[in-house]
Amino acid sequence: MSDSGELVESDTGPGEDENGPPATEVTKWSIRQQIWDHIEKNDLANFPRPVHHRIPNFKNAAAAAEKITALKPFQQARFVKVNPDKPQENVRFLIMEAGKTLLVPTPRLRNGLFNRITPPAGANKQSLRTCATRQGVDKHSIPVGLDDMVKIDLVVCGSVAVSRKGYRIGKGEGFGDMEWAMLVTMGAVTPDTVIVTTVHDCQVIDIPDELVESHDITVDWILTPTEVIQTNCQRPKPLGIIWSKVGTEMLQQIPILRKLREKERTAGKDVQIKAEGEPGEAAKERGMRRQPRGKPRERRTSEKRGTEVAAKPNNQGKQSGGEARRKPPRETDPSLTLWVGKLPGSLRVSSFKDHLRESDVNPHHVIWKGNRGFAFLQFKEADAVDEAVKKLQDLEIMGKKVTVERAKGREDMEAKRPMKKADSKPKEKNAD
């Protein structure tokens, strides 16, 4: 992809994107892959990294967010729904600062549809900024139920790619489109409800008309760090849940979706879902088919060991993001690594990352050893390490000051781990 946003052939492989279809075939997945690759290659994103399989936390996201206050739909809105992703954090702050009601979807829709964020009474700007973070959203949320009759005036979403025609591509899991469809079914939004997205300039590209499907949401406004784009999109937004595109797995994951299905069934609507095992959009684009539930995996015998092992899938053993994350951490460069110790035992990695973001520290990688009370922060440049040391020196988490030191080597890193109590006791001498 060029700096202007023009799609060019990817260099991820000979005719093939990583985990994707041939580069010569333009699909939603190939566009996602090229956007993610371009952002990573040109260092256009902040933490969390890498941006693959995420809504990218692009640099200058705050500048893009600031432009929303000049939009008439924003000025007139009372209830605004915003996705919980990091790049839209400043949008959430601006909504609360303007005295509007902020609604945020629950992660992956597993605990309801969305929550109303209620800042503490008399909250100042700093308190509102804290409320806008993922941690703040979790802390100050009140669930909104199916029967609450909320009317949403404006929707703000994240995107992986958008076009000036208003076409949008998300990260491929379908939750953004499903949120909209569920809101339509609930009567919380209408086809005329305005949708805004904030993205980096490089994420604005041409998206072929034939890639846009009936369940895809479109956007009315695109805000980038340098542009305000009114799309005047001619394609109508989805009018509700298209049950034939809903799979068994998604239905099982989202309790409120099951309630809506029963409600529509009672109303006499066709709520037949797609056949079990039928691949979703992302799987189709990658040329993979999900294993149906309950069907045993094909097994083969290892010639070397003479034991049964699960057969590898047809993608030559390439791992999914989840499998890759279960690998041991990569070797670190000690000169670009910080050791952060004395972390509270109950601290979760998501909260730790929130503290880093609030301290304006953006490591390239975090190696989490929370169960042992420490973590490693990896950076790309020595200057970033120096800055991080300064910013984290007085960091307190859960009322406890953490320790920040430069890593000196692998042996030194391992030596820093807290000694077990059993090891700290002097060995007892034999009575003999």
Sequence and secondary structure as in RCSB ss.txt:
>XXXX:A:sequence
MSDSGELVESDTGPGEDENGPPATEVTKWSIRQQIWDHIEKNDLANFPRPVHHRIPNFKNAAAAAEKITALKPFQ
QARFVKVNPDKPQENVRFLIMEAGKTLLVPTPRLRNGLFNRITPPAGANKQSLRTCATRQGVDKHSIPVGLDDMV
KIDLVVCGSVAVSRKGYRIGKGEGFGDMEWAMLVTMGAVTPDTVIVTTVHDCQVIDIPDELVESHDITVDWILTP
TEVIQTNCQRPKPLGIIWSKVGTEMLQQIPILRKLREKERTAGKDVQIKAEGEPGEAAKERGMRRQPRGKPRERR
TSEKRGTEVAAKPNNQGKQSGGEARRKPPRETDPSLTLWVGKLPGSLRVSSFKDHLRESDVNPHHVIWKGNRGFA
FLQFKEADAVDEAVKKLQDLEIMGKKVTVERAKGREDMEAKRPMKKADSKPKEKNAD
>XXXX:A:secstr
  TTS      SSSSB TTSSBTTS  HHHHHHHHHHHHHHTT B SS   TTS   BTTHHHHHHGGGG HHHH
H SEEEE   GGGHHHHHHHHHTT EEEEE GGGTT SEEEE   TT  HHHHHHHHSHHHHHHTEEEE TTS  
   EEEE  SEE TTSBEE SSS HHHHHHHHHHHHTS  TTSEEEEE  GGGB    GGG  TT  B SEEE S
S EEE    S    S  GGG  HHHHHH HHHHHHHHHHHHTT       TT   HHHHHHT     TT    EE
E TTT SEEE   TTTT   HHHHHTS      GGGEEEEE   TT  HHHHHHHHHHTT   SEEEEEGGGTEE
EEE SSHHHHHHHHHHHTT EETTEE EEEE   HHHHHHTS   HHHHS       
